[in-house]
Amino acid sequence: MFTQACFVEPNTVQWGVVIGASLAAAVIDLRVRRIPNTITLPLAAAGILLAGLSRGFAGAGDSVAGFFVLLLPYFILFALKGSGAGDAKMMGAIGAWLGLRAGIVVLLAVAIVGGVLSILRMLVDRQRGRWLRETFAAVYVFIIGLSMGRKGLALLKATPENAEAGKGQSVTIAYGPAIFIGVCIGAWVVNGWKP
């Protein structure tokens, strides 16, 4: 049986499974640019089953809550952008194993790592690096335009050539490595970092 402390923080076995699975998902995502259901779905089911068997209804409830809370932001991104369903399912599976509290720590760590990796990816790619600089400049000009009132807003209307230049500038990364690094950071924060 798990101790009461395990209800708050997942044990070493749970972290080991999550770190190992996220490492496997990262390697696969780098190679084929997707995280397959053969990893995510059994992982999620096993996490919920283990939580239910070891901690009863409370454990199963915590596992299901972790699943949905970690899945939801990435599912919304999938629905809006049309990519990353494997990322969403992987995050849900991680939540199923870690539960709600530790899962939220991992969710924040993965989001931060993903943002940093996306910015680095844009900076490495010269064309997208230029796009990033132009985007920051556009935000700056927009803020200045807002501060000038109606006259400033009139200056901000997009010209057709500027509208065309912004098309097709999305940056995609394999998100599996961000998930793996975020899980490792989350494990360190939950288990090792004592403020």
Secondary structure, 3 states (H helix, E strand, C coil): CCCHHHHHCCCHHHHHHHHHHHHHHHHHHHHHCCCCHHHHHHHHHHHHHHHHHHHHHHHHHHHHHHHHHHHHHHHHHHHHHCCCHHHHHHHHHHHHHHHHHHHHHHHHHHHHHHHHHHHHHHHHCHHHHHHHHHHHHHHHHHHHHHHCCHHHHHHCCCCHHHHHHCCCCCCCCCCHHHHHHHHHHHHHHHHCCCC
